[in-house]
Amino acid sequence: MKLSLLLLFFLLIFNLSFAQNYRCVQPNAPRYFINKCGYLKGVRVDSVKALGNDSIYYLFHVARGMNIAGATDTNGAHWLGKNVQMQPDGTHLFFNHWNDTVIINTQEQLNDSWLIYTDTTKTYYTATVTAIDTMTVLGVLDSVKIISIKAFGPSGIIASDLLNGRQIILSKNNGIVKTVELYLFPLRDVTQSKY
């Protein structure tokens, strides 16, 4: 009996020591999403660079519309941005079109909230982990965190904001499963769901 309990204890410790933390992007595998208009979009990490203790994930670029000079931007950011900065505590920094930061904290627990985005306007957005559950992602049962966005202004919640109530779903093994377009955050509500 003691031997069985000891063996079980070591197996649990061994498995927990290799437990994977949540992360937004997976550097080793391209992922595909379908937006609400039915368009297929992808996420692929082209390269990874260390910046102190942080990791910078450089995402593949796409051709975008006119830039400030009036020419097509052939080296444009894709819908998550040109790169993603991951900090050791699980904080992911996404840089939008205006080079403002959209923050996703992947290690927050149920009911934890943080400021996901603010800029020079009086509107700001919070994110709250509203559920930790399991769901089937790419045919495999996986742990997920559901993060809900709320928009606030000087007088409280802005119920009419396009992003108010939208969700971001993170899978432990597959990264982002569902999100809004972070490169144009907060101006567009283009929900992307993993394919």
C-alpha positions, -999 to 999 in steps of 0.1 A, spaced: 0 0 0 28 24 9 46 16 -23 15 23 -43 9 56 -27 46 66 -31 45 56 -68 13 76 -73 29 106 -55 59 105 -78 38 101 -109 17 132 -100 48 153 -92 64 142 -125 32 151 -145 28 184 -128 64 194 -134 57 192 -172 24 209 -171 20 234 -198 10 270 -191 -16 288 -212 -2 309 -240 -18 328 -268 3 316 -298 20 283 -305 54 289 -321 57 254 -335 24 251 -355 4 272 -378 -32 277 -367 -63 286 -388 -94 306 -380 -126 315 -397 -141 349 -390 -178 357 -388 -178 366 -426 -165 331 -434 -130 341 -444 -101 318 -435 -72 335 -416 -40 320 -403 -15 325 -375 21 314 -380 52 323 -360 80 330 -384 107 335 -358 113 339 -320 137 363 -304 147 366 -267 145 401 -252 158 399 -217 134 374 -200 107 380 -226 101 361 -259 91 380 -290 71 360 -315 73 375 -351 42 366 -370 39 363 -407 31 395 -425 3 402 -450 -3 429 -476 -27 455 -462 -44 485 -477 -29 519 -481 -3 532 -456 2 568 -445 22 575 -477 -7 562 -499 11 530 -510 0 494 -503 17 481 -472 32 448 -484 49 442 -451 18 448 -430 8 432 -398 -17 404 -398 -48 404 -376 -29 397 -344 -2 423 -352 34 422 -364 47 405 -333 36 393 -298 57 398 -267 53 371 -241 65 378 -206 76 351 -181 44 356 -160 22 347 -190 14 383 -200 11 386 -237 15 421 -253 -1 426 -287 6 459 -306 -22 473 -326 -22 496 -357 -15 527 -335 12 509 -316 -9 508 -284 -7 477 -264 -35 451 -260 -28 429 -229 -39 393 -224 -29 377 -191 -30 340 -196 -23 329 -161 -51 348 -144 -76 327 -124 -114 326 -123 -129 361 -117 -95 378 -120 -97 411 -141 -72 434 -157 -70 464 -180 -68 449 -215 -66 482 -234 -67 519 -229 -56 549 -250 -60 586 -251 -98 585 -253 -120 582 -223 -130 546 -232 -111 517 -217 -115 479 -218 -112 453 -191 -109 416 -194 -122 390 -168 -117 353 -167 -153 342 -165 -148 305 -169 -122 277 -167 -135 246 -184 -128 220 -210 -139 218 -246 -129 200 -277 -103 219 -297 -91 205 -330 -107 171 -321 -91 168 -287 -104 176 -252 -85 205 -238 -86 229 -208 -98 264 -218 -101 298 -202 -129 321 -213 -121 358 -210 -149 384 -213 -143 420 -224 -161 450 -210 -160 485 -223 -161 514 -199 -165 552 -202 -167 581 -178 -202 570 -168 -197 533 -165 -202 503 -188 -207 511 -225 -233 485 -234 -234 497 -271 -197 493 -277 -191 466 -303 -165 448 -281 -185 448 -249 -193 412 -240 -170 397 -266 -150 367 -256 -114 355 -259 -110 317 -255 -76 303 -247 -68 266 -250 -39 252 -229 -25 231 -258 -35 253 -288 -34 289 -277 -61 313 -289 -92 295 -299 -115 325 -303 -107 362 -303 -114 396 -318 -90 411 -344 -63 425 -321 -44 445 -347 -74 469 -352 -85 467 -315 -107 484 -304 -122 496 -337 -133 464 -353 -154 435 -340 -141 407 -362 -144 376 -342 -120 348 -352 -127 312 -343 -102 283 -346 -107 260 -376 
